Amino acid sequence: MELHIKVAQAVHVLNHDSQSCNRIAANQWLVQFQQTDAAWDIATSLLTSNHHPLFHSDYEVEFFAAQILRRKIQNEGHALHLGAKDALLQALLVAAKRFSTGPPQLLTQICLALSTLVLHAVEHGRPIEKLFYSLQNLRNQDNGNTVVLEVLTVLPEIIEDQSSDHGVDSAQRLEYEQELLGHTPMVFEFLMQQFEFFGSSVQTHEKSRKILRCLLSWVRAGCLLEVPPGSLSAHPLFDFIFSSLQVASTFDLAVEVLVELVGRQEGLPQVLLSRIGFLKEALLFPALKSRDEAVVEGLAWLMSEIGQAAPFLIVDANIEALALADALLSCVAFPSEDWKIADSTLHFWSSIAGYIHGLQADSIDDRKNLEKYFIPIFSALVEALILRVQVDDSTYNDNSGNLEVPAGLDQFRMNLVELLVEICQLLGAALFIQKIFIGSWIPSSMDISWREIEAKLFIINALVVILSSKASADKRGFMCLVYKSLSEVVGSYAKWMSASPINTRQLILFLGSGISQPFCSSACALAFRKFCEEAAAMVNEPSTLEILIWIAEGLEKRKLALEDEDEVVGAITLVFCCIPETKLMKDLFVRLLCPSYKAIQELVEEDLRHTLRQSPSTHSESIDAARRGLHRIGTVLNCLATHCSTVMGPEESIVSLLEVLWPMLEQLLLSSHIANSSLSVAACRTLTLAVQASGQNFQERLPKVLESITSNFMSFQSHECYIRAASVIVEEFGSMGKFGPLFISAFERFTHSTSVMALTSSYVCDQEPDLVEAYTNFTYAYVCSCPKEVLAASGPLLEVSLQKAGICCTALHRGAALSAMSYMICFLEIGLSLLLEPEASTSESVQDVVIRVISHCGEGIISNLVYALLGVSAMSRVQKSATILQQLAAICSLSERTNWKVFISWEILQRWLYSALWMLPAEYLKDGEVESLVPIWVKALVDAASDYLRSRQQCGEGEDHGHGRGYMQGKGGRFLKRLLREFADNHRNISQLT
């Protein structure tokens, strides 16, 4: 009894104590308690016996006991002997009877435990037959039918409940399902007895819901698949379901049961279609009139499912089919609070349109028949959709600066796009456009229906006619939405509109005005870029060019998102590159970049005067202005590199830019302002784009650049952008041996920095994923780009970097871990290439460095790879782990025939594998698993190594193996990958308390 009281007290503390520390302690004690064998008896006793009033607290102790039994049956039920299972079954039946009038949730939990127990008893032979015998006895007791109904409801649900399958194989689950469905006639007889003498009381309505819920469970299990479609409509249960549609309290469940039946019974759609007149007259029309959204939504769902299950019946266009289509048109047009009702019909219309497309080629008569009936239907659908895609009143009348399209409408519009295309194909472009343009867009009165116009802009996405008819300067409230939609139209049809230069100036002015409004700035910026890309060669009139400068100068005040500024500045740069006059083009570029240069220069000069720091807000604005200026300069550099000027070559354009940019950038990198992280990111972005754009023209500045980058990183080690910038420089100039000492020095400073040296555990790596990715990407670029002489001189640094990469690959952060693995693959691939070269063609010291680094780091790499293959995120790392192991195996295979065997060999690799597995905590592996795994893995590694080396010989040394060629291609490689996948899958869910 003492343990009973402890459980009750712990449950009470867990649910009611105000102190979180007490609740945590209670939870921990209860978790430990439910793992014990005593939990079986205590939980059973709590459910079957009357206890001290201490336990009477809203049945929470009993509910906890039912949960314990269900979980223990799920996890340990397969281990119970037959006698224990029979005793527990009887106890659960007693508990169910005891609480038949108690809280429904408690009875459901007890019945779920009982059903799970029956599933685990399948191995002992026909447990469901024994259960039904016990249920038959229960029916003769008070409230016994309530228990029987709940048990019958949850029994089929266990079939799909995969959480109850611990220790139950698929054969046992199938046997359970077949035996259960064999009792379908008895279940139907019981259910029919339950609704034979229904009245109209509240209790009767609740019982009807329980019967429908039970029936729904059995339908989902497939109980009616054996019933002939012709006899189903005459079945008493079907009449009960259909009559339940007419009762408000049971309508939703009746719809759900019918929807399930429609998807499973082939003949049922035709049966329900024959009753569509009744559904319309008795249910739908009254619901539409009274604005009963729940009934309209349920009927729309049911009728849509009927049509989707048998589209051929709808396309037959008989009276019932046309009535169903008309009913669904009424549902689409129904003015509900949200858009769920219209959205639920979209799949129906799409399936019908798709089915008609498949029939159109059969015959001319079929084509005419389809046009006769369905062209009017889909024409009416377009009209209904125009109404439903309009915004609601609150959005239309919103004049605030925080205008947003309702989330439901936004989702409905996204779901509608595909159907609109199908309707356009079905009606034909001419009729479709006619439906959109019907009526007067701009009426004579000033009361313009902008809501309807915005909706039609969305549907047709081609209505630029409004621009020439009405260009409003008032862009507040709903007009922002009009600007946004119209801008999307311009972007979509930029190529078509750019063919005629008549409206170029007006369009650019329109988009420039829209860019200044937060709600529509992104759409206008994107459309501006698309239009300028298509019309760049024609935008050369002085007035139009002045508009472009006006747009550029306005960026300082508008504070757009940086990606939107990229679109705008990039578009203007494209236009300027197409100007035929050299002087004009240079002058425009000066005017374009002058505000950016000025913002940077002012910040640099302030560093000498220290005046702005006296005003924090002014200083922050100056930092932001310089950051945006750097970003715009980088965008111009990037565009110049990819879109050559028609007058000046790319080198001339970029060199002239660098002559002005570099002195300011150099001063900025040396200033105290560079401590600001966002300013550092902008400076590094501009620097890397300048390096990529200028190529060889940047060589003379390289020493100063690398010195600035590494020094700034050592000063501000949270700014990993400097490492990323160095990666780009190494990629561009790494192959030039004369810069080798510079790159080695940069590698050394990054590697020995405090932040990189602190990467000593997966936890630290997860705290600094950006640093991990930046550093491993740098090492990747270094190994790939630098000549072998530089690599030979970098042995100790490579060794440290590989050790860090091994640690980082165990991080939970996917990007950090995979980046580290990519670097290890790169190093091992380069190492293999060097080891495969003839001795005469390469320095011996390079090969020695490779072997020494691998021999020193190999054990750690394998240990960390094994850890990386544990836990929930392991499956994403199987491919790269297998590649790394195959590379190490190939190196072992090469070393076996050389003096390097003393440093790395199959024996050493096997020892590393044993060591890695033995170092795992004992609970991670089963007894004897290490001894069985290692021999299998070693054999797979031997075969995988042979696959790789054979592939290299067949492809030749000129073949590129750096991107995975040769890996996992042969039988051995694939088998190795499968072993690692199985290991990861088997250890994905390490045992832990729940």
ZAMI-256716 format. One record per residue (C-alpha): x, y, z. Coordinates in steps of 0.001 Angstrom, whole numbers, padded with zeros to 6 digits, always signed. Example, Ala and Ser with C-alpha at 12.3 -4.5 7.8 and 13.67 -1.06 7.14 Angstrom:
ZAMI-256716
+012300-004500+007800;+013670-001060+007140;
This chain:
ZAMI-256716
+000000+000000+000000;+002928+002298+000640;+003962+002153-003019;+000377+002893-004092;+000449+006050-002007;+003840+007097-003382;+002545+006751-006938;-000564+008785-006148;+001458+011494-004457;+003937+011691-007364;+001107+011990-009878;-000495+014733-007811;+002793+016662-007578;+003429+016240-011306;+000014+017658-012216;-000564+020267-009523;+002599+021390-007729;+003531+025026-008413;+007291+024388-008065;+008925+023211-011299;+011739+021448-009424;+009146+019311-007592;+007378+018478-010846;+010681+017451-012466;+011580+015234-009493;+008133+013626-009555;+008395+012975-013286;+011827+011372-012900;+010562+009106-010114;+007507+008061-012136;+009665+007367-015207;+011908+005113-013141;+008914+003465-011487;+007283+002485-014788;+010465+000612-015772;+010128-001725-012752;+008349-005085-012606;+006318-003812-009666;+004612-001351-012010;+002546-004206-013480;+000901-005102-010157;+000578-001543-008847;-001032-000217-012030;-003395-003200-012232;-004353-002780-008577;-005015+000949-009020;-007443+000177-011844;-009263-002805-010353;-009442-002117-006591;-011086+000519-004440;-008479+002576-002560;-008192+005280+000050;-009928+008609-000791;-006436+010001-001372;-006738+008611-004875;-009982+010407-005715;-008553+013329-007689;-010382+013473-011004;-009197+009947-011859;-005693+011211-012684;-004013+008347-010782;-006135+005760-012570;-005444+007434-015931;-001717+007290-015202;-002050+003599-014281;-003811+002863-017587;-001051+004648-019481;+001622+002630-017645;-000060-000655-018549;-000437+000321-022182;+003237+001333-022483;+004470-001762-020666;+002343-003991-022867;+003717-002241-025961;+007336-002627-024842;+007282-005821-022801;+004025-007591-023669;+005749-010081-025951;+007725-011386-022956;+004659-012187-020813;+003679-015858-020573;+000186-016984-021537;-001134-017163-017990;+000006-013636-017204;-001608-012330-020392;-004936-014032-019571;-004902-012630-016038;-004069-009148-017272;-006818-009370-019888;-009418-010195-017244;-008118-007401-015017;-008420-004884-017828;-011984-006020-018522;-012792-005530-014843;-011222-002064-014974;-013175-001180-018108;-016424-002272-016477;-015548-000326-013313;-014986+002909-015206;-017667+002462-017862;-019448+005552-016514;-016271+007410-015649;-014264+009813-017801;-014384+008704-021472;-010620+009305-021841;-009905+006824-019033;-012117+004129-020553;-010470+004681-023945;-007000+004338-022416;-007966+001074-020687;-009424-000308-023907;-006294+000674-025862;-004195-001262-023347;-006542-004219-023706;-006387-004153-027506;-002592-003936-027453;-002505-006955-025160;-004703-008921-027585;-002288-008102-030409;+000615-009463-028346;-001381-012621-027587;-001774-013606-031256;+001154-015995-030947;-000871-018111-028481;-003733-018683-030913;-007064-016931-031573;-007022-014313-028780;-009785-012268-030414;-012193-015200-030196;-011505-015411-026451;-011982-011648-026114;-015311-011701-027947;-016494-014458-025589;-015679-012217-022639;-017382-009263-024328;-020514-011370-024815;-020650-011887-021054;-020130-008161-020460;-023175-007285-022569;-025443-008868-019938;-024125-006565-017178;-025030-002987-016314;-023280-000508-018639;-021594-003490-020282;-022537-002342-023771;-020649+000915-023201;-017450-001072-022576;-018077-003391-025529;-018621-000420-027853;-015378+001251-026774;-013372-001999-027070;-014778-002617-030552;-013850+000947-031517;-010176+000653-030622;-009581-002948-031738;-009186-002051-035470;-007099+001026-034654;-004313-001207-033317;-003790-002543-036855;-002354+000780-038021;-000801+001800-034685;+002879+001054-035298;+003781+002134-031744;+002344-001155-030455;+004455-003456-032629;+007472-004029-030359;+007995-007786-030474;+005139-008289-032987;+006165-009246-036508;+004201-008586-039705;+002853-012156-039805;+001330-011791-036327;-000131-008418-037240;-001696-009925-040394;-003099-012837-038379;-004614-010329-035915;-006185-008368-038758;-007657-011451-040452;-009083-012870-037226;-010515-009476-036304;-012230-008969-039668;-013644-012484-039368;-015808-011180-036538;-017312-008392-038672;-020827-009963-038792;-020963-010147-034978;-019848-006506-034726;-022468-005345-037226;-025165-007289-035377;-024141-005626-032118;-024111-002147-033654;-027541-002620-035207;-028942-003697-031846;-027577-000517-030315;-029509+001884-032582;-032734-000115-032921;-034612+001755-030177;-033138+005234-030407;-034991+008184-029028;-034058+011842-029245;-032319+012456-025922;-028843+013925-025490;-027615+010516-024333;-028969+008962-027526;-027120+011496-029693;-023896+010801-027809;-024405+007058-028265;-024967+007616-031995;-021594+009376-032185;-019955+006420-030428;-021551+003971-032875;-020370+006052-035833;-016863+006291-034385;-016806+002507-033953;-018090+001992-037473;-015443+004396-038813;-012699+002295-037211;-014004-000894-038806;-014471+000751-042206;-010851+001947-042136;-009796-001617-041320;-011564-002832-044495;-014575-004571-042957;-016900-003757-045863;-014625-004785-048722;-016402-008160-048943;-019891-006613-049094;-021211-006455-052693;-021749-002818-053765;-025315-003576-054816;-026344-004791-051371;-024511-002106-049414;-027135+000568-050032;-029814-001705-048540;-027769-002503-045431;-029299-001173-042184;-025987+000327-041153;-025854+002355-044364;-029341+003714-043650;-028192+004616-040141;-025156+006496-041523;-027231+008334-044093;-029906+009273-041562;-027157+010539-039221;-026358+013179-041840;-029670+014811-040970;-028822+015174-037263;-026602+018111-036329;-024799+016257-033533;-023770+013341-035767;-023373+015098-039128;-019576+015439-039050;-018928+011786-038163;-021460+010550-040724;-019641+012555-043414;-016318+011095-042319;-017654+007512-042491;-019164+008087-045943;-015923+009632-047235;-014010+006559-046060;-016567+004276-047717;-016454+006214-050987;-012698+005679-051217;-012995+001937-050468;-016257+000703-052017;-016186+000776-055802;-019958+000930-056298;-020782+003384-053532;-020139+006638-055490;-022948+005683-057861;-025270+004930-054943;-024541+008285-053321;-024789+010081-056651;-028342+008789-056983;-029172+010545-053690;-027541+013856-054613;-030950+015493-055093;-031852+014760-051498;-028484+016051-050250;-028997+019316-052135;-032617+019958-051220;-032687+018674-047643;-029188+019643-046449;-027158+021910-048743;-029696+024565-049704;-030920+025127-046120;-027289+025318-044951;-026427+027849-047647;-029452+029923-046692;-028682+029839-042968;-024918+030230-043577;-024148+027027-041669;-020470+026719-042588;-019967+023339-040866;-022663+021633-042963;-021581+023321-046197;-017971+022329-045560;-018907+018705-044796;-021121+018345-047856;-018498+019980-050097;-015934+017465-048863;-018295+014501-049340;-019452+015526-052821;-015884+016242-053937;-014819+012769-052825;-017728+011203-054697;-016654+012918-057914;-012964+012142-057460;-013684+008456-056796;-015636+008085-060050;-014958+010959-062475;-016393+008906-065339;-019819+009136-063680;-019584+012931-063609;-018402+013171-067208;-021431+011094-068277;-023311+014342-067559;-026563+012739-066400;-029008+014640-064192;-027377+013556-060917;-023839+014346-062139;-024829+017819-063277;-026660+018356-059978;-023499+017455-058072;-021408+019869-060152;-023990+022614-059589;-023972+021925-055850;-020194+022209-055699;-020335+025485-057647;-022614+026782-054884;-020053+025653-052309;-017210+027425-054136;-019180+030679-054234;-020283+030378-050587;-018959+033491-048748;-017351+031731-045763;-015103+033331-043171;-012092+031501-044585;-011331+029664-047818;-011393+026030-046638;-014699+025181-048311;-013669+026376-051760;-010222+024861-051264;-011701+021419-050473;-013343+021285-053931;-010211+022018-055982;-009150+018379-056316;-012615+017503-057636;-012481+020145-060372;-008906+019200-061219;-009747+015495-061520;-012771+016221-063734;-010766+018571-065966;-007977+015990-066227;-010436+013218-067061;-012030+015367-069776;-008609+016113-071279;-008086+012377-071626;-011400+011910-073434;-011269+014828-075850;-009504+012948-078634;-011936+009980-078717;-014496+011349-081178;-016075+014552-082489;-019411+013629-080896;-017787+013157-077494;-016061+016502-077897;-019323+018302-078691;-021112+016589-075813;-018370+017633-073381;-018477+021225-074646;-022269+021321-074344;-022313+020424-070662;-018954+021311-069180;-017947+024560-070878;-020803+026356-069051;-019901+024604-065791;-016234+025594-065894;-017135+029085-067122;-019312+029470-064053;-016457+028079-061965;-014144+030863-063194;-016728+033450-062137;-017058+031813-058716;-013290+031670-058286;-012963+035370-059139;-015212+036036-056155;-013405+033664-053801;-009852+034836-054537;-010778+038372-053539;-009535+039627-050191;-011924+039974-047276;-013410+043247-046063;-010888+043780-043271;-007967+043588-045707;-009701+045744-048310;-010371+048515-045810;-006980+048332-044107;-005133+051636-044524;-002381+050843-042045;+001218+050193-042963;+001018+046514-041939;-001126+045157-044768;-001003+041375-045224;-002930+038958-047394;-004823+036561-045067;-002940+033290-044643;-005969+031216-045713;-006366+033195-048934;-002657+033015-049644;-002732+029205-049311;-005918+028943-051390;-004321+030960-054184;-001246+028731-054200;-003422+025603-054374;-005505+027156-057154;-002698+027817-059652;-002592+024337-061187;-006373+024203-061570;-006388+027581-063343;-003998+026208-065943;-006263+023176-066472;-009365+025364-066788;-007599+027581-069325;-006658+024496-071355;-010210+023189-071150;-012004+026438-072056;-009357+027645-074474;-007345+030817-074062;-009880+033049-075869;-012864+032071-073717;-010789+032037-070521;-009523+035589-071115;-013026+036677-072077;-014310+035488-068690;-011618+037565-066960;-012164+040695-069059;-015945+040522-068938;-017500+043826-067917;-015853+047238-067622;-012549+047259-065796;-012470+050991-065276;-016034+052259-064954;-017014+055816-065710;-017585+056550-062054;-014611+056902-059709;-015782+054061-057471;-013318+051454-058759;-013566+047895-057408;-009867+047453-056662;-010632+044234-054837;-012014+042639-057991;-009175+044051-060083;-006560+042595-057718;-008275+039204-057844;-008329+039215-061652;-004680+040295-061735;-003845+037227-059715;-005851+034896-061959;-004731+036098-065361;-001373+037553-064312;-001356+039598-067527;-003424+042701-066946;-000978+045499-067660;-003798+047426-069334;-004589+048948-065938;-001223+050725-065968;-002091+052880-068973;-005683+053416-067818;-005166+054313-064180;-001764+054960-062534;-002569+055913-058935;-000072+057872-056850;-001917+056830-053719;-000159+053656-052640;-001571+053342-049144;-003617+050465-047810;-005122+048188-050429;-003444+050007-053335;-000168+048418-052191;-001716+045041-052985;-002675+046277-056449;+000882+047458-057031;+002230+044114-055851;-000018+042064-058136;+000578+044313-061131;+004337+044176-060555;+004152+040383-060627;+002348+040657-063962;+005090+042898-065364;+007748+040450-064184;+005963+037460-065681;+005489+039149-069051;+008691+041219-069118;+009961+039616-072306;+006705+040260-074141;+006398+043860-072935;+010048+044672-073690;+009444+043989-077382;+007696+047363-077629;+009588+050405-076261;+006494+052597-076180;+005693+052120-072484;+009254+051520-071228;+009611+054828-069389;+006125+054534-067849;+006727+050971-066653;+010107+051843-065084;+008569+054857-063359;+005702+052697-062074;+008067+050047-060700;+010370+052667-059214;+007434+054154-057331;+006364+050734-056052;+009874+049907-054813;+009478+052607-052160;+006519+050803-050521;+007421+048034-048028;+004516+045728-048906;+005196+045648-052636;+008937+046509-052754;+010089+042904-053291;+007632+042260-056129;+008494+045588-057795;+012261+045022-057429;+012005+041559-058993;+009842+042825-061851;+012238+045760-062356;+015167+043362-062724;+013301+041079-065139;+012162+043985-067273;+015621+045583-067408;+017196+042264-068378;+014911+042073-071396;+014869+045769-072331;+018432+046814-071376;+019499+047609-074935;+016463+049879-075507;+016631+051872-072254;+018890+054676-073516;+016726+057784-073576;+018119+060521-071277;+014835+060910-069383;+014629+057157-068729;+018272+057009-067601;+017555+059859-065179;+014709+057799-063717;+017196+054974-063119;+019545+057361-061290;+016562+058634-059278;+015725+055057-058281;+019371+054377-057315;+019695+057549-055273;+016467+056714-053448;+017919+053446-052140;+019720+055402-049396;+016400+056417-047870;+014288+053352-048645;+016325+050814-046644;+015205+047852-048764;+016114+044284-047939;+019588+043572-049319;+018280+040975-051766;+015879+043575-053174;+018722+046111-053480;+020648+043448-055405;+017788+043195-057891;+017583+046969-058375;+021318+047755-058559;+021984+044741-060762;+019244+045791-063178;+020583+049366-063428;+024110+048044-064006;+022854+045885-066881;+021270+048901-068533;+024386+051049-068114;+026571+048298-069629;+024527+048559-072838;+024998+052309-073317;+027018+052905-076529;+028712+056164-075450;+031774+055650-073263;+031704+059018-071503;+027989+058810-070723;+028370+055300-069367;+031298+056318-067096;+029395+059337-065832;+026357+057219-064996;+028454+054658-063123;+030065+057476-061124;+026629+058819-060221;+025405+055317-059391;+028288+054551-057000;+028955+058032-055641;+026553+057678-052649;+028142+054334-051753;+031709+055683-051920;+030651+058710-049918;+029118+056593-047137;+032297+054489-046829;+034608+057496-046954;+032662+059337-044262;+032906+056348-041945;+036662+056004-042543;+037227+059686-041887;+035110+059523-038735;+037480+056860-037426;+040161+059551-037345;+037955+062266-035795;+035949+060084-033337;+033003+062457-033676;+030167+060096-034524;+030700+057849-031503;+029409+060666-029333;+025960+059978-030844;+025201+056213-030849;+022183+056527-033156;+024103+058598-035713;+027032+056181-035528;+024706+053215-036115;+023202+054954-039158;+026689+055599-040555;+027648+051942-040103;+024455+050840-041889;+024988+053316-044748;+028559+052067-045284;+027383+048447-045109;+024738+049039-047754;+027219+050980-049879;+029661+048077-049792;+026873+045694-050734;+025877+047819-053738;+029494+048093-054931;+029798+044310-054695;+026647+043868-056740;+028011+046179-059460;+031318+044244-059519;+029474+040971-059830;+027330+042250-062714;+030329+043716-064530;+032120+040373-064321;+029199+038473-065827;+027777+041106-068225;+030546+042845-070157;+030172+046480-071127;+029579+046987-074838;+032065+049893-074836;+034708+049011-072250;+035894+045474-071707;+035287+043833-068319;+038901+044366-067219;+038841+048090-067959;+035535+048543-066145;+036584+046561-063068;+040119+047979-062828;+038754+051515-062818;+036398+050534-060041;+039184+048904-058004;+041386+051965-058275;+038794+053895-056292;+037526+051050-054110;+040703+049420-052770;+042215+052417-050901;+038915+052967-049070;+038436+049265-048403;+041996+048981-047075;+041418+051892-044683;+038083+050416-043593;+039644+047025-042788;+042179+048803-040571;+039586+050988-038820;+037975+050336-035454;+034529+050180-037106;+035335+046799-038597;+034541+045281-035195;+030917+045553-036293;+029983+042087-037595;+027553+043249-040308;+030137+045717-041633;+032763+042957-041699;+030408+040683-043648;+029712+043432-046205;+033435+044277-046575;+034352+040606-047064;+031567+040131-049617;+032754+043130-051637;+036347+041967-051347;+035611+038445-052574;+033507+039726-055469;+036348+042097-056398;+038823+039197-056336;+036560+037002-058488;+035798+039818-060912;+039341+041174-061365;+041273+037891-061480;+044968+038462-062185;+044610+042222-061736;+044359+041639-058008;+047737+039916-057592;+049723+042955-056490;+047246+043650-053692;+047156+040055-052467;+049783+040270-049644;+048078+043251-048019;+044650+041669-048447;+045640+038400-046771;+047373+040256-043964;+044253+042365-043327;+041949+039338-043443;+043963+037177-041072;+044696+040029-038673;+041050+041000-038469;+040013+037421-037826;+042554+037085-035032;+041096+040259-033521;+037426+039366-034066;+037195+035583-034062;+033391+035547-034121;+033567+037014-037656;+034019+033848-039719;+033418+035930-042853;+037187+036576-042986;+037880+032846-043302;+035278+032622-046060;+036956+035508-047891;+040317+033767-047574;+038769+030624-049084;+037805+032547-052216;+041313+034015-052500;+042899+030566-052170;+040562+029206-054857;+041556+032021-057220;+045330+032156-056584;+046183+028926-054736;+047765+027295-057785;+050413+030057-057990;+053397+028703-056121;+054838+032171-055470;+052029+032847-053002;+052591+029574-051142;+054208+031174-048040;+051306+033634-047784;+048734+030856-047829;+050686+028736-045363;+050855+031707-043011;+047087+032293-043332;+046409+028577-042783;+048578+028626-039667;+046909+031710-038178;+043413+030345-038733;+044283+026882-037423;+046010+028108-034275;+043385+030738-033516;+041658+030433-030162;+038239+029789-031684;+039382+026971-033989;+041533+025339-031310;+038466+025406-029039;+036617+022990-031392;+037276+020030-029110;+033835+018427-028892;+030618+018012-030833;+028902+020325-028335;+031291+023177-029143;+030891+022512-032867;+027118+022725-032522;+027521+026100-030816;+029708+027411-033662;+028392+025792-036891;+029249+028820-039060;+032858+028771-037862;+033091+025024-038544;+031764+025408-042082;+034006+028402-042802;+037165+026700-041524;+036546+023326-043200;+035645+025074-046470;+038952+026972-046263;+040923+023781-045689;+039024+022152-048564;+039988+025024-050889;+043570+024952-049582;+044068+021233-050250;+042319+021360-053634;+044041+024510-054942;+047595+024580-053581;+050459+022768-055354;+052021+019708-053741;+055099+021636-052631;+052882+023845-050485;+051055+020792-049126;+054362+019139-048277;+055292+022155-046170;+051916+022127-044416;+052082+018691-042760;+051531+019752-039119;+048724+022115-040105;+047008+019440-042176;+047264+017074-039240;+045575+019521-036872;+042895+020407-039422;+042043+016734-040000;+041768+016182-036252;+039380+019122-036014;+037376+017868-038986;+037042+014471-037309;+035612+016101-034197;+033305+018328-036229;+031797+015421-038142;+030176+014262-034868;+028201+017523-034529;+024406+017349-034586;+024376+020369-036918;+024033+018760-040338;+025791+021487-042332;+028799+021589-040000;+029172+017805-039933;+028865+017314-043697;+031250+020194-044397;+033859+018561-042170;+033345+015218-043915;+033715+016854-047329;+037102+018215-046302;+038260+014788-045097;+037151+013243-048396;+038987+015955-050316;+042230+015462-048361;+042136+011680-048703;+041387+011949-052426;+044315+014297-053018;+046468+012035-050873;+045489+008988-052901;+046315+010794-056118;+049778+011675-054793;+050404+008126-053570;+049399+006700-056954;+051868+008898-058847;+055188+007302-059864;+058008+008112-057464;+059960+009840-060182;+057215+012326-060876;+056697+013614-057368;+058671+014563-054328;+059036+011741-051834;+058394+014156-048997;+054832+014851-050209;+053966+011168-050037;+055653+010895-046640;+053606+013835-045375;+050375+012219-046562;+051203+008903-044884;+052372+010590-041672;+049223+012729-041430;+046930+009764-042042;+048816+007513-039612;+048547+010153-036904;+044908+011042-037564;+043422+007774-038819;+042414+006320-035471;+040700+009543-034444;+038930+009824-037804;+037496+006314-037539;+036481+006807-033911;+034632+010005-034775;+033011+008440-037854;+031578+005668-035671;+030142+008291-033306;+028736+010175-036304;+026811+007028-037283;+024892+006976-033977;+021644+008772-033238;+018769+010250-035213;+020885+012312-037640;+023178+009459-038675;+021475+008404-041923;+022427+011649-043691;+026096+010875-043039;+026256+007285-044261;+027344+008143-047826;+030264+010366-046814;+031298+008022-043983;+031432+005117-046411;+033500+007196-048854;+036040+008133-046162;+036381+004522-045033;+036793+003339-048630;+039534+005933-049156;+041365+004817-046003;+040999+001223-047161;+042464+002085-050566;+045438+003749-048856;+045927+000621-046721;+045854-001512-049844;+048519+000667-051482;+050699+000698-048355;+050769-003091-048019;+053278-003276-050884;+055561-000437-049686;+057659+000751-046768;+054622+002710-045574;+053173-000518-044197;+054684+000202-040802;+052558+003369-040602;+049265+002206-042098;+048162-001288-043041;+045174-003597-042844;+046283-004738-039419;+046466-001150-038181;+043088-000290-039742;+041512-003300-038049;+043018-002218-034736;+041546+001265-035231;+038100-000218-035864;+038234-002360-032726;+039410+000615-030708;+036646+002871-032039;+033898+000367-031231;+035285-000597-027819;+035411+003094-026845;+031635+003411-027219;+029573+003365-023990;+028501-000161-023094;+024791+000512-023613;+025351+001483-027275;+026301-002043-028392;+024976-005520-027722;+027130-008233-026199;+029480-009635-028820;+028511-007032-031420;+032050-005655-031729;+033548-009076-032398;+030952-009758-035100;+031066-006313-036733;+034781-005752-037259;+035566-008871-039381;+032575-008121-041634;+033559-004464-041977;+037200-005312-042717;+036189-007745-045460;+033889-005107-046963;+036703-002534-046774;+039097-004882-048589;+036564-005372-051400;+035728-001652-051503;+039423-000740-051760;+039837-003155-054655;+036797-001589-056369;+038237+001887-056070;+041776+001037-057214;+040398-000989-060125;+038249+001977-061106;+041285+004270-061062;+043210+001908-063305;+040324+001594-065768;+039604+005334-065905;+043227+006435-065937;+044915+009073-063885;+043397+011867-065941;+039920+011020-064725;+038429+013244-062014;+037762+011234-058887;+037248+014183-056630;+033466+014212-056884;+032757+010631-055952;+033667+008765-059139;+034966+005355-058256;+033271+005348-054866;+030381+003067-054004;+030245+001939-057644;+031481-001635-057292;+029945-004476-055346;+032334-004012-052427;+031641-000280-052151;+027899-000793-052223;+028132-003553-049613;+030201-001292-047345;+027625+001467-047631;+024849-001007-046833;+026685-002196-043715;+027079+001364-042468;+023439+002156-043222;+022319-000909-041257;+024622+000045-038370;+023218+003579-038329;+019638+002344-038595;+020059-000202-035808;+021556+002430-033492;+019303+005329-034427;+017154+005090-031303;+019521+004674-028381;+017549+003476-025330;+016510+006387-023150;+013865+007137-020567;+010596+008559-021866;
